[in-house]
Amino acid sequence: MKDTTDMNGAESLVRTLLACDVNVCFTNPGTSEMHFVAALDHVPGMRCVLALHETVATGAADGYYRMSRKPACTLLHLGPGLANGLSNLHNAKKAGSGVVNIVGEHAPTHVELDAPLTSDIEGIARPVSHWVHTSHDVGDLGTDAARAVQASVSAPGQIATLMLPSETAWTEGGLVAGALPAPDFAPFAQEVLDEATRALGGPDSLLLLGGQALTEENLLTAGRIAAQTGCVLLSEWSNARMERGAGRVSVGRVPYPIDQALDVLKPFKRIVLVGARAPIGFFAYPGKPAVLTAEGAEITKLAGADADLTGALDALAKAAGATETPPAHIAERKVPERPSGPLSPDSIADLIGRAIPEDAIVVDESITTGRAFSPATKGAPKHTWLNNCGGSIGYGMPTAIGAAIACPERKVLGLLGDGSAMYSQQALWTMAREALDITVLIFANRSYSILRGELTNVGVSNPGPRAIDMLSLDRPDLDWVQMAGSMGVEACKAADCDALEAALETGLGSDKPYLIEVLF
Amino acid sequence: MKDTTDMNGAESLVRTLLACDVNVCFTNPGTSEMHFVAALDHVPGMRCVLALHETVATGAADGYYRMSRKPACTLLHLGPGLANGLSNLHNAKKAGSGVVNIVGEHAPTHVELDAPLTSDIEGIARPVSHWVHTSHDVGDLGTDAARAVQASVSAPGQIATLMLPSETAWTEGGLVAGALPAPDFAPFAQEVLDEATRALGGPDSLLLLGGQALTEENLLTAGRIAAQTGCVLLSEWSNARMERGAGRVSVGRVPYPIDQALDVLKPFKRIVLVGARAPIGFFAYPGKPAVLTAEGAEITKLAGADADLTGALDALAKAAGATETPPAHIAERKVPERPSGPLSPDSIADLIGRAIPEDAIVVDESITTGRAFSPATKGAPKHTWLNNCGGSIGYGMPTAIGAAIACPERKVLGLLGDGSAMYSQQALWTMAREALDITVLIFANRSYSILRGELTNVGVSNPGPRAIDMLSLDRPDLDWVQMAGSMGVEACKAADCDALEAALETGLGSDKPYLIEVLF
């Protein structure tokens, strides 16, 4: 292809992305990206998914990577378009997801003129990106794109942001580049393997897992180590992706509420980290520790999220003599008892535990409502669970879109707090347009309920009316059925157990998007 | 107050903001801002307006400044909360609006731990901020806040972003600071006054106005200069605020479509800038100039947006001998003829021209639909017109909120394209909650119509189905009546002239928010 000099930059970019196996584009384009849009017409192979706000596009790219283990690209309009997608890129970065952002930029002569949409795009990109580059030479664009894809798949996954000046896009002389080799994993700390092996023994030792340590296979290995050594298994509070359900090794999470987290971690004198970081509080609180592990606990980092976690766990199992040990903590199939009457976090949890279908992908942004979900769902059929790792609300529905596009044969169940869902409700339209098999539950507690607890945690025991008002989503109540209807998604309300059970059956029984407003 | 050392930082911040006459806070707070929220309970005087997405908060602060000429503050949750508000801060920056952002930050020890919500907040803030600071010392916080307010009112208005680490907020020892003097205007270019005066004469000379040159008084002065010298008056395409209507000097805008802009500017050999910048294209287009003025046109910059534009225009009028000249281009009261039948951009324009009430504030994000609005409304009763100056869509409804809160006695009319409105539709909830007197028209052309034209402008004459699909908002159609209803705003659809006339009467007759979905 090297002699294809009548190809414009935009087309060489599209062809390079396809050559690098990037074939899904989540987009909201603008004028400066029109050549890229035009190139999509005559280059087949890129699935383009339109989002009505960039937070949907970037969150979808996050979900897509988590489920397919390969990056999608986004196509965003200049600095403001990138800015709109920034918070879900923050979440993707913290989740270790690989994303290739293509961001339109003015021609350089136009940047100098400081046009209305001119901004410091690289400056906006940098806080959420591992790799940032602007392609000023059409001949380099293909190679730059291949480098961006390469950067994005650095373990566990990275954010690569490539700026595409319109002049580079429209100029002829584009060259298509082939895929570059994926970067090697970071090595895991072989030299601490003995220390890690010694550390694990008895119920005062903890093997803390994160990232790719939570695949089905790696969990089995962890289960063997636990069975052999008697150590406890836990995962971080937020996991980009965890394989769960009956027949799999079940691993609890370090709780979010700081006092509970301190209690859970208190017994552990020795902690080994595989893909996880040493537990810290989500926030700092006056008079409470930031580091959640017991004082004096010995922490051994065997492998970070960027390492070969399968290799690390296999080596640990071998060193512990656990390679043949039957794994501990295999979850048994268990169906929660059928609840009845009014809804509560517990009865909602049981109904979800009863409803999760085999092979479902659960996207969890349920915040306070969801704290009972883990135990109630661990005996459900095999499924995948995704958490928000960056703490910026609004990841749920966009991530569900990406997961559904990555895995069209699987059911996606989104569990969302109402406050979170309001951050990216434009996602409903894309779900409808793409006819995605997603069932969304909105837990309509009509408040930023988590913040009421946090007020107490920071020492405010008697909030007054102005403070309460800032944490309430009533006045007026949101009507999620109308919201969904406005964007073409079928929906219903469920205010008791029977209604929620029926609604889950309807939603999960259909292969179209469906929204359930859960009133409790 | 200097001895009040049992006051925590958050309270000293709230008291300082009030002392600096900042008494409206547009917010979406999180855990790290809970002490600020708590302080609002025992310090009266701050009107807090909750937004369900930060783009609403920052856009509202923009509208508030445009109408009140004093800053509001925003309260945003860490880097991601700021990121969510970034695109409307970009718009505010380009509009010359003053905004004081208070952004929560982790305690420094927590930043070091790289908690999930940790990010480079200053890095996120810088591209959209003129002034950025993190307050690490509780004793300095009050003064830092006063400096932020001072920076925000630097002419024409600036974005000041103050990071508030939670530890600074909760620590005692806060000191309340008083207001600092507002910075002086930049001087206007006295030394080019003669040149500017000589330049203006006859229809091949143009006085191009922007920013504060578009107040009622300054427009009258410009009208005198035009009458005296025969120069033409124009404003920029996007104006943060223009006073218009019968009895005021009427000034056209440089058109957005590049070919029209080139045509309009072609006759001018001499151009004097007062508060405006030399016209450039919104975007760069292959084979078209970026600078829109005729080749060889002499451009004299008398005063930038940061200068004393009243002083500049007064000096120019004096030098031109126009101080007593009756102003040219005074708009006469004119009511467009009542259209009937199906709706079109022209009939919509006439209906709006007939409906604008005395003293209304029109927030215009009507994009393609609105190109006929200027002529049809120039004879309406006196009103104020706000444009999007930064080109990042989604400014309209948030800015309308800020305008309504700044001017509770005035009617606000929002004119929005459907694609734009979808970027910040969460604003409807805040309109309902605050019972704001805003009538919103959504022009439901169900496409990014402007981009279809731009495809042609960049040289794509026959877009194929994939390109068209990326620019279309159908599949599914958005239903704005349901959307409004979901957030507690009354709404109707209008599909012909009679219906739109009646709907405008209902909306403008009520003092509550009302949404009209305009189908055409």
Interface residues (C-beta under 8 A of the other chain):
Chain A: T27 P29 G30 T31 S32 M34 H35 V37 A38 L40 D41 H42 C48 L50 L52 H53 T55 G79 P80 G81 A83 N84 L86 S87 H90 N91 K94 H106 A107 T109 H110 L113 D114 A115 P116 L117 S119 D120 I121 G123 I124 R126 P127 V128 S166 E167 W170 S238 R277 I280 G281 F282 F283 A284 P286 A290 V291 C389 G390 G391 S392 G394 G419 M422 Y423 Q425 Q426 W429 A432 R433 I450 L451 E454 L455 N457 V458 G459 V460 P463 G464 P465 R466 A467 D469 M470 L471 S472 L473 R475 P476 D477 L478 D479 W480 V481 Q482 M483 G485 S486 M487 G488
Chain B: T27 P29 G30 T31 S32 M34 H35 V37 A38 L40 D41 H42 C48 L50 L52 H53 T55 G79 P80 G81 A83 N84 L86 S87 H90 N91 K94 H106 A107 T109 H110 L113 D114 A115 P116 L117 S119 D120 I121 G123 I124 R126 P127 V128 S166 E167 W170 S238 R277 I280 G281 F282 F283 A284 P286 A290 V291 C389 G390 G391 S392 G394 G419 M422 Y423 Q425 Q426 W429 A432 R433 I450 L451 E454 L455 N457 V458 G459 V460 P463 G464 P465 R466 A467 D469 M470 L471 S472 L473 R475 P476 D477 L478 D479 W480 V481 Q482 M483 G485 S486 M487 G488
